[in-house]
Amino acid sequence: MKFLADGMLGKLARWLRMLGQDVTYATQLGDNDLLGLAKAEGRVLLTKDLELYKRAIKRGAEAFYVEGEVETEGLAKVAKRYGVELVVDMDKANCPICNTPLKATRKEQLRDKLEANTYLHYDRFWHCPNCGQVYWQGAHWKQITKTLAEAQSRLKTETFGALKGVGRFTAEDELKAHD
């Protein structure tokens, strides 16, 4: 699935990238440019802007209005709607920073980029061939796992309003659900 996240959804964009989704994150584009890019690249526009969402639907662009106050709520709703599995597989993940697919890398190749304790205590690493960022499942992984578990729990317990249990809607159905 290819997504386009508007400037209000940076955290969601990073989460979806870690989950292996192709997500363009646009902070500098105006509404018309976002709509044009979504249509031109066949991306689902993700937005917290209800007016932009309604305009996208009226123009025939696929869009999803991301409601929710906490990141796990929005993540769960997108996962439910688009069948995104809430499990990080680092071998399929994209760089949260630049969206480039990560590459598994032997730690010996990264020795000069890692702190001594990290090099000593961890064996599996991934790096981004575009921006050079290095990733591993370190102490922060507990928080990542906790956040994903919370999103999975929301998937099981939330009704998500008018969208519960339904796969696809027409543009008219979408607009009615948010009026």
C-alpha positions, 0 to 999 in steps of 0.5 A: 500500500502506498500512502501520503501523510499530510504535515500533521501525521509525522509520527504515523508516517514513521510508524507505517514506514517501520511496518513496511509501508511506502509512506511519503510525508509531506510537510511543505505542500499545500492542499491542492499539491497534496491532492495532486500528488496523491492522485498522480502517485496512486497514494492514499491521502492520510490526513487529520484535516477534515476539510482536506479529506472531504475535498479529496473524496469529492475529487475522487482521490482515495483518502482516510481521515485519521481521527484520534488523540493518541498515536495508537488510535490512528495507527489502529484505524489505518491498520484496520482499514488497509489491512496493515499488520501491526508487527515490525519485520525489520527485513521488510521495514522502511527507514522511518526517516526517509522511507528507503527500504532497510538493509540487513548489515553485518555489525562488522561493517558498522563498527565505526558508526556504533557506540562500543556498548551497542557493538558489544551487546547487539548482533543484528543491525539494519541500515538505510542505504539512503540516509545512513541511519543505523537500526537495531532492536535495543532497549527502545524496542520494549517501547516499540513493542508496547505501542504496537501491542496497544494499537493491536488491543485497540483493533480488538476493542474499538468500534471505529464509529461507522467504519466498523467491520466494513472494507470499502466505501463509496465517496458518498458513504465516506462523507456521510460517516464524517458529517 
